Structure formats: C-alpha cells, structure tokens
Amino acid sequence: MGASRVGFVLIRRLALFIAFLFALSGAAPAAAQPPPAGTPVRIGVTAATPPAPEPERAGPDAEAHAPPADAPRVDAKLAIPPPPAGFNVHDGGWIKFAYEPGLRERVQPLITQADAARADLVRRFGRPVLSKVTVYVARTPGEMASLAPEGAPFPRYAAGVAYSDIGYVLLTIHPVDVNARHDLGEVFRHELAHVALHDAVDGRSVPRWFNEGVAVFVSGEGSVTRLQTLWTATVAGELLPLGRLEKTFPTDALGVSVAYAQAADIVRFLIRREDQQRFIGLLERVRKGHEFERALNDAYGVDLATLEFEWRQDVSKRYTFWPALFSGSVIWAGAIGLFIWGWRRRKKRAERTLERWGREEAAEDELRRRLREAEAGRVRIVFAREPRQEVVEMKPPIEDAEVPRVEHDGSWHTLH
C-alpha cells in the first residue's frame, strides 16, 4: 500500500472517530435531567459505597449546615496561640504572618498577593471582609497541628485550615502526602476565602457545598483538573445529586474530586457576570438571618431543585463534544493526521525540487552542447612574418561556418 493510500485511510478513520464523538454529544443532554432520588451514584465502573452519615448535631443549632472539614467552627472567644520563639513576624495591617526564618522565600509571595486577594473577595462579596487575619506557616503538617488552638478540631489530612470564627489560618509548606499536588498560594487563597465568606454572612450557616465551592472557585485552584473531572462526570452521568452534597461530602478520592469540581461549578453558575448582584443579594439575605434556600429563592427566584436542574442543563452544553474533541485520544489522532499531512506536503515539495533541478541540468547540458558546436567552428591560421609568427584567430560569419575562408590582399579565398 502506497504512502498516500495509508494517509487517506488514517484520515478517514480520524473523521469517523470525530463523527462518533458527535453522536455521543447528541446523547449528552440527557444528563441535564436530575437523577431520581435514591439512585446509587457510580464512580468509575462500580457503585461507590455511601459514606457513613454525619452524626446529628444536638442543641439549638441542630438545623445548621455542617462546616467544611478545613474550616471548622470554634468558640469565637478562643485565643490564637502566640507564635513560637524564633518565628519571623510580618505585620501587614489587616493581616499578620508568622513563619520560620528559613521559609521566608516561600512566604514572601503570600505576603505580596494578600492585598490583591482581599480586594478580589471584597468585590465578589460586595462588602468589607477580612478585617483581621492571622496566618501561621509551618514547615510540616505535624508542626501545623501543634499551632492549632487548644481543643479546636483539626483535620489531619489538610494542607491548610481556616478557623474563621477567630480569623486564624494555618498553612504547611509540605503536605501530608509527599506526592500530592500542593500549591501554597492556592491553599492560602482557599483558606482566606473561607474566612471572607464567614465575614460576608456574619458567621451564619451555609451549605458545605456552597462554602467549599466558593473557596475552590475564587482561589482558582486546579481549574484545568476540575474541568476534566467535571466533563468526565457529565458525559458518564456521574454528577452527584445536590441533595447528597447538602448532607455530606463523599469520602472516596474519586467522589471527593467530583464533589469539589461540581460545587465550584455551581458557584460559577451563580456568580456569573450578569448575576453578580444576585449573588451579593444572596449573601446579604443570609447575613440578615434568612435560611439559605429561602435566600436563594429570594435572590434568584429558584429553589435548590430548580437551580440544580438549570445547572445540569448548562453543563450538558458546556462539557460535551468540545472537551472530548480535545481529549487525549483525539489529540493523538489529530497529531497522526497532521504528521501524514506534513509528510505528504514535504514529499510534494521534494518532487517539485527534483523537477526543477532536472530542468536546470537539462538547460546546462544544452548550453554546453552549443558551446562545443561553436568551438568546433573556430579556425586557427598561421602567417609567416619576420621576425616572428603571428597567430590570428578569426570566426567566419555564421551562415558560412561550414566552409572556412581567409582574406589575402583584399580578396577572400576559400580553403580546400
């Protein structure tokens, strides 16, 4: 099979593969329908084991939403521990950093971006936030745990913790899992967003998915990974019911990644440019003491079920064919197609070059032939003179080149 035939077959297969993806995208809008209550959610190819229900909270706050694990609620009267001896302290007015001297290069970017991060949160939430924040940066998770307030809950897996009630943030340079992706700037903005949201609603309770979604979205963490996770969950029909996220977050790794990506995208859906004032109105109503779903209904004119339905319709349009087109398999197929196209183009260019060289060589050969013929028509005549011989080379007219002639004493003579 010739090279051109191979290229045609590969390109045809690529076209068929893209057509197959189009067929898949046509079925994707079915994901916009909320799954019926009680439907088991599948992660990958097997059904995920439902996490154990969180213990019910007793007392007057029993109806309050559970806070994120990295933003636990504590007594507002709890004191922030003093920084350990030898720690450097940077006072930025509204924010104070404490860290070991050897961590200065890692902490300096946080100090530099703090004011811009605060200004962005003020703009998004529509009111002053983060009046006073203290940030301790530890070298290891163990050291970070030692800096937690006495008796305060502390998630052992976290690379950052926000005690929003007292405006206290803990960070670690090295995460618990040495292979985990760890961007200190993103973790800092994430925990700062938890504190800012707490300030924006005056400490009122909001759903955990909303709290985590705000922190993930405004910090910009893992945006590319979140897009890939959300697209996969959308096409595979693995989006989690919002009612489940309302009660508890998954505990398995895949479920957690889908939950965070989904929560952040729902917040994106709420905080779109045309709905910025609605989002601010939602926070203001919660601040005034309205229950979250009532505040959502007042601000957006939808309840949670309608919000979820509209959001699923949105993601079914945004995360269908085009992300598939740029997925790894299609990129490789496209790369092969581009390689074949480039190879054929280089081959044609080489053929044109060879043809040009052939024409040039033929022209040179013709020129050499004509020069040889002209050289053969030249005549050398020797005249005897004293005291020396003189060689005269003359070229007869072109029309008489076949018979040489010489001029002597004014007359022309034909040589025989």
TORZANU-473136 format. One line per field, with one value per residue (C-alpha): residue number from 1; residue in one letter; x, z, y. Coordinates in pm, 1 decimal, decimal comma. Layout:
N
i = (NUM | ...) .
aa = (A | ...) .
east = (X | ...) .
up = (Z | ...) .
north = (Y | ...) .
// end
This chain:
416
i = (1 | 2 | 3 | 4 | 5 | 6 | 7 | 8 | 9 | 10 | 11 | 12 | 13 | 14 | 15 | 16 | 17 | 18 | 19 | 20 | 21 | 22 | 23 | 24 | 25 | 26 | 27 | 28 | 29 | 30 | 31 | 32 | 33 | 34 | 35 | 36 | 37 | 38 | 39 | 40 | 41 | 42 | 43 | 44 | 45 | 46 | 47 | 48 | 49 | 50 | 51 | 52 | 53 | 54 | 55 | 56 | 57 | 58 | 59 | 60 | 61 | 62 | 63 | 64 | 65 | 66 | 67 | 68 | 69 | 70 | 71 | 72 | 73 | 74 | 75 | 76 | 77 | 78 | 79 | 80 | 81 | 82 | 83 | 84 | 85 | 86 | 87 | 88 | 89 | 90 | 91 | 92 | 93 | 94 | 95 | 96 | 97 | 98 | 99 | 100 | 101 | 102 | 103 | 104 | 105 | 106 | 107 | 108 | 109 | 110 | 111 | 112 | 113 | 114 | 115 | 116 | 117 | 118 | 119 | 120 | 121 | 122 | 123 | 124 | 125 | 126 | 127 | 128 | 129 | 130 | 131 | 132 | 133 | 134 | 135 | 136 | 137 | 138 | 139 | 140 | 141 | 142 | 143 | 144 | 145 | 146 | 147 | 148 | 149 | 150 | 151 | 152 | 153 | 154 | 155 | 156 | 157 | 158 | 159 | 160 | 161 | 162 | 163 | 164 | 165 | 166 | 167 | 168 | 169 | 170 | 171 | 172 | 173 | 174 | 175 | 176 | 177 | 178 | 179 | 180 | 181 | 182 | 183 | 184 | 185 | 186 | 187 | 188 | 189 | 190 | 191 | 192 | 193 | 194 | 195 | 196 | 197 | 198 | 199 | 200 | 201 | 202 | 203 | 204 | 205 | 206 | 207 | 208 | 209 | 210 | 211 | 212 | 213 | 214 | 215 | 216 | 217 | 218 | 219 | 220 | 221 | 222 | 223 | 224 | 225 | 226 | 227 | 228 | 229 | 230 | 231 | 232 | 233 | 234 | 235 | 236 | 237 | 238 | 239 | 240 | 241 | 242 | 243 | 244 | 245 | 246 | 247 | 248 | 249 | 250 | 251 | 252 | 253 | 254 | 255 | 256 | 257 | 258 | 259 | 260 | 261 | 262 | 263 | 264 | 265 | 266 | 267 | 268 | 269 | 270 | 271 | 272 | 273 | 274 | 275 | 276 | 277 | 278 | 279 | 280 | 281 | 282 | 283 | 284 | 285 | 286 | 287 | 288 | 289 | 290 | 291 | 292 | 293 | 294 | 295 | 296 | 297 | 298 | 299 | 300 | 301 | 302 | 303 | 304 | 305 | 306 | 307 | 308 | 309 | 310 | 311 | 312 | 313 | 314 | 315 | 316 | 317 | 318 | 319 | 320 | 321 | 322 | 323 | 324 | 325 | 326 | 327 | 328 | 329 | 330 | 331 | 332 | 333 | 334 | 335 | 336 | 337 | 338 | 339 | 340 | 341 | 342 | 343 | 344 | 345 | 346 | 347 | 348 | 349 | 350 | 351 | 352 | 353 | 354 | 355 | 356 | 357 | 358 | 359 | 360 | 361 | 362 | 363 | 364 | 365 | 366 | 367 | 368 | 369 | 370 | 371 | 372 | 373 | 374 | 375 | 376 | 377 | 378 | 379 | 380 | 381 | 382 | 383 | 384 | 385 | 386 | 387 | 388 | 389 | 390 | 391 | 392 | 393 | 394 | 395 | 396 | 397 | 398 | 399 | 400 | 401 | 402 | 403 | 404 | 405 | 406 | 407 | 408 | 409 | 410 | 411 | 412 | 413 | 414 | 415 | 416) .
aa = (M | G | A | S | R | V | G | F | V | L | I | R | R | L | A | L | F | I | A | F | L | F | A | L | S | G | A | A | P | A | A | A | Q | P | P | P | A | G | T | P | V | R | I | G | V | T | A | A | T | P | P | A | P | E | P | E | R | A | G | P | D | A | E | A | H | A | P | P | A | D | A | P | R | V | D | A | K | L | A | I | P | P | P | P | A | G | F | N | V | H | D | G | G | W | I | K | F | A | Y | E | P | G | L | R | E | R | V | Q | P | L | I | T | Q | A | D | A | A | R | A | D | L | V | R | R | F | G | R | P | V | L | S | K | V | T | V | Y | V | A | R | T | P | G | E | M | A | S | L | A | P | E | G | A | P | F | P | R | Y | A | A | G | V | A | Y | S | D | I | G | Y | V | L | L | T | I | H | P | V | D | V | N | A | R | H | D | L | G | E | V | F | R | H | E | L | A | H | V | A | L | H | D | A | V | D | G | R | S | V | P | R | W | F | N | E | G | V | A | V | F | V | S | G | E | G | S | V | T | R | L | Q | T | L | W | T | A | T | V | A | G | E | L | L | P | L | G | R | L | E | K | T | F | P | T | D | A | L | G | V | S | V | A | Y | A | Q | A | A | D | I | V | R | F | L | I | R | R | E | D | Q | Q | R | F | I | G | L | L | E | R | V | R | K | G | H | E | F | E | R | A | L | N | D | A | Y | G | V | D | L | A | T | L | E | F | E | W | R | Q | D | V | S | K | R | Y | T | F | W | P | A | L | F | S | G | S | V | I | W | A | G | A | I | G | L | F | I | W | G | W | R | R | R | K | K | R | A | E | R | T | L | E | R | W | G | R | E | E | A | A | E | D | E | L | R | R | R | L | R | E | A | E | A | G | R | V | R | I | V | F | A | R | E | P | R | Q | E | V | V | E | M | K | P | P | I | E | D | A | E | V | P | R | V | E | H | D | G | S | W | H | T | L | H) .
east = (0,0 | 143,3 | 213,6 | -65,8 | -311,4 | -203,4 | -254,7 | -601,8 | -704,8 | -579,0 | -752,5 | -1075,5 | -1056,1 | -998,6 | -1310,8 | -1513,7 | -1387,2 | -1491,9 | -1833,3 | -1864,7 | -1789,2 | -2060,9 | -2301,3 | -2203,9 | -2253,9 | -2606,2 | -2696,7 | -2529,3 | -2824,4 | -2999,1 | -2761,0 | -2949,0 | -3231,4 | -3172,9 | -3128,4 | -3421,5 | -3389,9 | -3228,9 | -3042,2 | -2697,9 | -2418,4 | -2148,1 | -1785,5 | -1586,7 | -1737,7 | -1850,9 | -2106,3 | -1949,4 | -2003,2 | -2221,4 | -2025,7 | -2138,0 | -2389,6 | -2254,4 | -2369,8 | -2668,8 | -2594,8 | -2779,7 | -2888,7 | -3036,6 | -2803,1 | -2921,5 | -3057,3 | -2730,0 | -2526,5 | -2212,6 | -1897,9 | -1614,1 | -1350,2 | -1081,7 | -1297,3 | -1422,9 | -1637,4 | -1483,7 | -1572,6 | -1524,5 | -1360,1 | -1085,9 | -741,6 | -491,0 | -170,7 | 136,3 | 394,2 | 673,6 | 1006,6 | 1228,3 | 942,8 | 958,0 | 651,8 | 526,8 | 251,7 | 61,1 | -203,5 | -512,5 | -307,3 | -18,8 | 215,0 | 430,3 | 677,4 | 1018,8 | 1305,6 | 1402,7 | 1061,1 | 1092,9 | 1122,8 | 811,3 | 605,3 | 702,5 | 472,2 | 179,2 | 259,0 | 280,3 | -55,6 | -252,6 | -388,6 | -497,1 | -667,8 | -855,7 | -965,0 | -1097,6 | -1301,3 | -1444,1 | -1553,6 | -1711,5 | -1894,2 | -1999,7 | -1895,7 | -1582,1 | -1435,8 | -1115,1 | -1075,9 | -823,8 | -649,1 | -352,4 | -162,9 | 89,7 | 301,3 | 450,1 | 715,6 | 530,4 | 173,7 | 286,0 | 416,9 | 94,8 | -107,8 | 96,6 | -5,7 | -380,0 | -583,6 | -616,9 | -920,1 | -1003,6 | -1084,1 | -807,1 | -822,7 | -506,3 | -503,8 | -534,7 | -259,6 | -442,9 | -706,6 | -922,6 | -1064,6 | -1299,0 | -1459,4 | -1128,3 | -971,2 | -689,5 | -532,9 | -278,3 | -68,2 | 205,7 | 487,0 | 488,7 | 159,2 | 79,9 | 114,8 | 451,9 | 313,9 | 11,5 | -19,1 | 48,5 | 36,6 | 88,4 | -61,1 | -381,3 | -416,1 | -366,8 | -637,2 | -867,5 | -848,9 | -869,6 | -1194,1 | -1342,7 | -1273,5 | -1404,1 | -1730,8 | -1776,3 | -1736,4 | -1971,6 | -2259,8 | -2169,8 | -2099,9 | -2436,8 | -2450,9 | -2437,4 | -2433,7 | -2098,1 | -2105,5 | -2157,1 | -1879,2 | -1630,9 | -1746,1 | -1683,0 | -1335,6 | -1235,0 | -1376,6 | -1239,8 | -896,3 | -872,1 | -716,2 | -689,3 | -907,9 | -785,9 | -818,5 | -1165,9 | -1275,8 | -1156,8 | -1322,0 | -1649,4 | -1655,6 | -1591,6 | -1864,8 | -2109,7 | -2059,2 | -2058,4 | -2367,9 | -2178,1 | -2275,5 | -2372,9 | -2723,3 | -2713,3 | -2920,3 | -2637,5 | -2380,3 | -2617,0 | -2597,2 | -2238,8 | -1938,3 | -1808,7 | -1513,2 | -1354,1 | -1092,7 | -1289,9 | -1611,6 | -1435,6 | -1283,2 | -1625,8 | -1786,8 | -1534,6 | -1544,2 | -1924,7 | -1955,3 | -1713,3 | -1900,2 | -2237,6 | -2086,4 | -1952,7 | -2306,5 | -2437,6 | -2165,1 | -2170,9 | -2124,8 | -2493,1 | -2581,1 | -2314,2 | -2567,0 | -2793,8 | -2502,1 | -2432,6 | -2804,7 | -2797,7 | -2513,9 | -2687,8 | -3010,6 | -2818,5 | -2640,5 | -2979,0 | -3070,6 | -3263,5 | -3222,6 | -3001,8 | -3268,0 | -3508,2 | -3234,4 | -3157,4 | -3522,7 | -3549,4 | -3227,8 | -3253,1 | -3620,6 | -3538,5 | -3523,9 | -3239,1 | -3408,2 | -3459,9 | -3105,7 | -2968,3 | -3180,8 | -3072,0 | -2709,3 | -2719,6 | -2862,6 | -2576,2 | -2302,0 | -2462,1 | -2397,6 | -2055,6 | -1896,2 | -1992,8 | -1830,4 | -1562,6 | -1379,8 | -1398,9 | -1252,5 | -950,6 | -913,9 | -601,1 | -727,8 | -838,8 | -521,7 | -316,5 | -537,2 | -508,0 | -132,4 | -110,2 | -323,7 | -103,1 | 208,0 | 73,8 | -32,1 | 311,0 | 486,3 | 284,9 | 347,8 | 723,6 | 714,8 | 544,4 | 789,3 | 1081,2 | 932,6 | 898,9 | 1259,9 | 1383,4 | 1188,9 | 1342,4 | 1689,4 | 1624,6 | 1518,1 | 1823,5 | 2060,0 | 1898,5 | 1942,8 | 2308,0 | 2364,7 | 2208,6 | 2430,6 | 2742,4 | 2641,0 | 2601,1 | 2938,2 | 3105,0 | 2946,8 | 3058,5 | 3410,3 | 3425,4 | 3354,8 | 3658,6 | 3966,3 | 4331,9 | 4550,6 | 4928,2 | 5104,4 | 5480,3 | 5625,2 | 5960,8 | 6097,5 | 5813,1 | 5498,6 | 5160,4 | 4864,3 | 4532,2 | 4209,2 | 3903,2 | 3545,3 | 3365,8 | 3008,2 | 2754,6 | 2596,7 | 2940,1 | 3058,9 | 3066,0 | 3342,7 | 3638,8 | 3763,4 | 4057,0 | 4122,9 | 4450,6 | 4549,6 | 4194,7 | 4044,6 | 3865,6 | 3985,8 | 3814,1 | 4028,7 | 4012,5) .
up = (0,0 | -101,2 | 144,9 | 3,7 | 47,1 | 411,6 | 476,7 | 325,0 | 537,4 | 860,4 | 783,9 | 703,7 | 1036,1 | 1215,7 | 1052,2 | 1157,0 | 1514,1 | 1528,0 | 1388,5 | 1668,3 | 1923,1 | 1768,9 | 1817,3 | 2181,8 | 2227,3 | 2093,5 | 2385,0 | 2648,3 | 2716,9 | 2889,7 | 3176,7 | 3232,1 | 3394,3 | 3768,5 | 3874,3 | 4073,9 | 4447,0 | 4582,7 | 4260,8 | 4350,0 | 4225,9 | 4032,8 | 4048,1 | 3766,7 | 3685,2 | 4028,8 | 4264,4 | 4529,9 | 4887,0 | 5050,7 | 5321,9 | 5677,7 | 5767,8 | 5975,6 | 6336,7 | 6405,5 | 6595,9 | 6915,6 | 7058,5 | 6907,1 | 6605,6 | 6503,9 | 6173,7 | 6090,0 | 5793,3 | 5863,6 | 5804,9 | 5576,0 | 5740,5 | 5672,3 | 5811,6 | 6149,3 | 6376,1 | 6713,1 | 7003,2 | 6897,9 | 7235,5 | 7168,2 | 7177,0 | 6894,0 | 7030,3 | 7028,2 | 6755,3 | 6862,6 | 6966,9 | 6668,6 | 6421,1 | 6193,5 | 6213,1 | 5932,8 | 6019,3 | 5709,3 | 5896,2 | 5843,6 | 5808,7 | 6013,1 | 5906,4 | 6137,5 | 5997,8 | 6049,7 | 5909,9 | 5664,7 | 5496,5 | 5400,5 | 5025,7 | 5030,5 | 5240,9 | 5063,9 | 4761,8 | 5002,7 | 5164,1 | 4820,4 | 4694,4 | 5018,6 | 4943,3 | 4589,1 | 4718,3 | 4978,0 | 4721,3 | 4491,5 | 4774,7 | 4872,0 | 4510,2 | 4479,8 | 4814,5 | 4785,0 | 5136,0 | 5351,9 | 5470,1 | 5635,1 | 5886,6 | 6090,3 | 5990,4 | 6138,1 | 5926,3 | 6065,2 | 5813,9 | 5939,8 | 5782,7 | 5818,6 | 5891,9 | 6236,8 | 6316,4 | 6181,2 | 6416,8 | 6709,7 | 6619,2 | 6627,2 | 6906,0 | 7212,2 | 7190,8 | 6832,3 | 6569,5 | 6320,9 | 6000,3 | 5989,4 | 5608,0 | 5544,0 | 5399,9 | 5533,1 | 5795,0 | 5844,6 | 6189,8 | 6055,5 | 6391,9 | 6519,9 | 6186,2 | 6210,1 | 5916,3 | 5934,9 | 5637,6 | 5581,5 | 5328,6 | 5285,7 | 5256,5 | 5435,1 | 5111,2 | 4955,6 | 4608,9 | 4641,2 | 4426,5 | 4661,7 | 4555,3 | 4865,7 | 4701,3 | 4607,3 | 4956,5 | 5107,5 | 4886,8 | 4954,8 | 5333,2 | 5305,6 | 5106,6 | 5390,3 | 5636,9 | 5395,0 | 5335,0 | 5711,4 | 5741,5 | 5448,1 | 5608,1 | 5962,7 | 6070,1 | 5950,7 | 5837,1 | 5465,6 | 5296,4 | 5287,2 | 4907,6 | 4880,9 | 5129,4 | 4958,8 | 4611,3 | 4687,0 | 4826,0 | 4531,6 | 4265,5 | 4388,9 | 4464,6 | 4108,4 | 4227,6 | 3986,3 | 3720,8 | 3437,7 | 3650,2 | 3762,7 | 3401,6 | 3307,3 | 3615,2 | 3552,7 | 3183,8 | 3263,6 | 3528,2 | 3294,7 | 2995,3 | 3215,3 | 3408,9 | 3739,6 | 3865,7 | 4231,8 | 4339,7 | 4509,1 | 4793,1 | 4870,6 | 4874,6 | 5102,1 | 5361,5 | 5330,6 | 5101,9 | 4965,0 | 5140,8 | 4849,0 | 4635,1 | 4308,0 | 4475,6 | 4652,0 | 4326,4 | 4157,8 | 4461,1 | 4471,8 | 4095,1 | 4095,5 | 4395,0 | 4237,8 | 3906,0 | 4071,4 | 4238,0 | 3897,3 | 3766,3 | 4049,2 | 4030,0 | 3654,1 | 3548,9 | 3481,4 | 3821,1 | 4030,5 | 4211,4 | 4271,0 | 4434,2 | 4657,5 | 4740,1 | 4836,5 | 5083,2 | 5221,6 | 5288,5 | 5463,9 | 5666,8 | 5778,9 | 5911,5 | 5620,9 | 5575,7 | 5272,5 | 5043,4 | 5117,4 | 5048,0 | 4721,1 | 4619,4 | 4701,8 | 4518,4 | 4212,3 | 4202,6 | 4211,6 | 4476,1 | 4509,8 | 4284,4 | 4005,3 | 4049,6 | 4010,7 | 3702,0 | 3531,4 | 3623,0 | 3479,5 | 3157,5 | 3147,4 | 3200,0 | 2947,3 | 2686,0 | 2812,3 | 2882,7 | 2592,1 | 2248,2 | 2253,3 | 2560,7 | 2402,0 | 2084,1 | 2278,0 | 2492,2 | 2470,8 | 2213,6 | 1965,9 | 2013,9 | 1924,1 | 1622,7 | 1515,7 | 1563,3 | 1336,7 | 1077,0 | 1092,8 | 1063,2 | 749,2 | 601,9 | 672,5 | 528,9 | 206,6 | 181,0 | 221,7 | -33,2 | -293,2 | -221,6 | -271,3 | -602,0 | -724,0 | -623,6 | -815,9 | -1124,2 | -1105,6 | -1068,7 | -1374,0 | -1583,5 | -1474,0 | -1555,6 | -1898,8 | -1969,5 | -1865,5 | -2090,1 | -2386,0 | -2321,4 | -2311,0 | -2641,3 | -2815,5 | -2684,1 | -2816,5 | -3158,9 | -3166,3 | -3058,3 | -3343,6 | -3595,3 | -3494,5 | -3743,9 | -3648,4 | -3934,6 | -3908,2 | -4129,7 | -4181,9 | -4096,7 | -3990,7 | -3739,9 | -3565,5 | -3639,5 | -3560,0 | -3484,1 | -3596,2 | -3482,0 | -3674,3 | -3671,9 | -4004,2 | -4038,6 | -3901,9 | -4243,6 | -4387,1 | -4085,4 | -4287,4 | -4537,6 | -4388,9 | -4586,1 | -4546,9 | -4671,1 | -4852,7 | -5022,4 | -5018,0 | -5163,4 | -4992,7 | -5065,5 | -4987,9 | -4817,1 | -4963,0) .
north = (0,0 | 339,1 | 617,8 | 831,3 | 542,5 | 496,6 | 866,9 | 857,9 | 558,8 | 721,5 | 1049,8 | 863,6 | 681,5 | 1011,1 | 1155,0 | 850,9 | 886,1 | 1252,4 | 1159,3 | 902,4 | 1173,9 | 1389,3 | 1101,3 | 1080,8 | 1453,2 | 1421,2 | 1192,6 | 1410,1 | 1645,3 | 1359,3 | 1427,9 | 1752,3 | 1557,7 | 1530,1 | 1168,1 | 1032,0 | 1028,8 | 717,0 | 635,5 | 495,7 | 718,2 | 539,4 | 639,8 | 482,1 | 142,9 | 31,1 | 175,2 | 394,4 | 288,4 | 555,2 | 734,8 | 698,2 | 969,7 | 1252,1 | 1246,5 | 1465,7 | 1780,2 | 1843,8 | 2175,8 | 2491,6 | 2473,8 | 2125,0 | 2263,2 | 2439,2 | 2315,2 | 2114,2 | 2325,0 | 2212,2 | 1994,7 | 2255,2 | 2538,1 | 2404,5 | 2618,6 | 2714,2 | 2937,9 | 3299,4 | 3364,5 | 3111,1 | 3271,1 | 3245,6 | 3086,8 | 3310,9 | 3239,2 | 3004,5 | 3153,3 | 3229,7 | 3277,0 | 3581,4 | 3806,1 | 4029,3 | 4276,1 | 4386,8 | 4585,0 | 4373,5 | 4053,3 | 3916,1 | 3634,8 | 3424,4 | 3170,4 | 3014,3 | 3228,0 | 2953,2 | 2979,0 | 3344,2 | 3279,4 | 3062,1 | 3302,9 | 3625,1 | 3557,1 | 3515,8 | 3849,3 | 4011,6 | 3877,3 | 3921,6 | 4269,9 | 4174,3 | 3859,6 | 4059,9 | 4321,8 | 4047,0 | 3894,9 | 4234,4 | 4287,0 | 3944,0 | 3958,3 | 4321,6 | 4425,7 | 4469,7 | 4139,1 | 4018,1 | 4298,4 | 4097,3 | 3773,0 | 3587,3 | 3335,5 | 3086,7 | 2894,9 | 2568,4 | 2352,6 | 2020,3 | 1903,5 | 1790,9 | 2136,4 | 2288,2 | 2068,6 | 2194,8 | 2552,6 | 2478,5 | 2639,7 | 2419,8 | 2192,8 | 2300,3 | 2034,1 | 1974,5 | 1764,5 | 1554,6 | 1533,8 | 1908,9 | 2127,9 | 2434,0 | 2513,3 | 2822,9 | 2897,9 | 3162,5 | 3244,8 | 3384,3 | 3487,7 | 3232,4 | 3042,5 | 2760,0 | 2652,6 | 2396,5 | 2406,1 | 2026,6 | 1832,8 | 1509,0 | 1310,5 | 1387,0 | 1300,4 | 1529,4 | 1840,2 | 2130,4 | 2494,3 | 2706,8 | 3016,4 | 2833,2 | 2684,0 | 3029,9 | 3185,2 | 2889,0 | 2928,4 | 3307,8 | 3265,2 | 3056,0 | 3337,0 | 3602,1 | 3413,2 | 3378,0 | 3757,1 | 3823,5 | 3629,8 | 3738,9 | 3382,2 | 3245,0 | 2883,9 | 2797,6 | 2454,7 | 2284,7 | 2251,0 | 2626,3 | 2704,3 | 2472,6 | 2576,3 | 2943,3 | 2868,0 | 2648,8 | 2881,1 | 3214,0 | 3064,7 | 2932,6 | 2608,4 | 2317,4 | 2479,9 | 2253,2 | 1939,6 | 2046,1 | 2094,9 | 1746,7 | 1591,8 | 1771,8 | 1679,6 | 1311,7 | 1307,8 | 1484,9 | 1256,0 | 943,3 | 1053,8 | 1055,4 | 1400,5 | 1388,2 | 1490,7 | 1829,5 | 1686,5 | 1447,4 | 1727,3 | 1916,5 | 1639,0 | 1516,7 | 1507,4 | 1174,9 | 1016,4 | 825,9 | 1001,0 | 999,9 | 1106,9 | 1392,5 | 1520,4 | 1519,8 | 1686,1 | 1971,6 | 2025,6 | 2021,1 | 2256,5 | 2505,2 | 2497,9 | 2555,9 | 2863,1 | 2970,0 | 2933,0 | 3154,2 | 3417,3 | 3479,6 | 3838,3 | 3900,4 | 3750,2 | 3922,7 | 4141,8 | 3841,8 | 3660,5 | 3959,1 | 3972,6 | 3604,4 | 3665,3 | 3973,6 | 3780,5 | 3503,5 | 3769,8 | 3904,1 | 3560,2 | 3403,8 | 3029,5 | 2958,0 | 2809,4 | 3092,0 | 3346,2 | 3166,0 | 3178,1 | 3548,0 | 3640,2 | 3415,0 | 3316,8 | 2943,3 | 2672,8 | 2422,4 | 2163,9 | 2418,1 | 2551,3 | 2200,3 | 2134,9 | 2459,3 | 2399,0 | 2047,3 | 2185,1 | 2433,6 | 2174,2 | 1938,4 | 2209,6 | 2318,8 | 1981,1 | 1757,8 | 1740,1 | 2006,9 | 1877,3 | 1531,7 | 1672,3 | 1795,6 | 1482,7 | 1269,2 | 1017,1 | 1281,4 | 1480,7 | 1174,2 | 1103,6 | 1466,3 | 1454,4 | 1148,0 | 1325,4 | 1634,8 | 1416,9 | 1248,1 | 1582,5 | 1728,9 | 1423,6 | 1440,4 | 1812,8 | 1763,3 | 1482,7 | 1704,9 | 1984,3 | 1742,9 | 1622,5 | 1981,8 | 2047,3 | 1742,5 | 1851,0 | 2198,5 | 2053,8 | 1830,7 | 2128,3 | 2326,0 | 2037,1 | 1993,0 | 2364,6 | 2345,3 | 2041,1 | 2224,7 | 2526,3 | 2307,5 | 2141,2 | 2474,7 | 2595,1 | 2279,2 | 2332,4 | 2694,5 | 2591,1 | 2339,7 | 2622,3 | 2832,1 | 2846,7 | 2895,8 | 3044,1 | 3099,0 | 3366,0 | 3368,0 | 3707,2 | 3831,0 | 3829,2 | 3631,1 | 3436,4 | 3587,7 | 3372,1 | 3511,4 | 3355,3 | 3453,3 | 3340,1 | 3334,7 | 3454,9 | 3212,6 | 3145,9 | 3033,3 | 2842,3 | 2518,4 | 2639,0 | 2833,1 | 3137,2 | 3378,7 | 3730,6 | 3798,3 | 4124,1 | 4246,6 | 3927,9 | 3633,6 | 3280,7 | 2954,4 | 2691,4 | 2341,0) .
// end
